[in-house]
Amino acid sequence: MTEGESRTLGALVDGALTAAGIAKRTQMSPTQVREHLRGLAAIGFVSGTTATPRVWGMTGRAQEWSRQSVGRCALGIQA
């Protein structure tokens, strides 16, 4: 997982957001966030609604991963 993907996923720990909301929270460009979301969706860590604008959230797989020590470390979550 890249640093950008980690920051993108970390922004979703507290709840679902749009790509614009993630960009604002992470101070990344919306283009970067969309790229990271595509990568995270490909590995099953995020899913998005079909509504416009799309709202993205962590999947159960990502939530389980984020509870493990490697996931907490990657997301910058203190135990």
Secondary structure, 3 states (H helix, E strand, C coil): CCHHHHHHHHHCCCCCEEHHHHHHHHCCCHHHHHHHHHHHHHCCCEEECCCCCCEEEECHHHHHHHHCHHHHHHHCCCC
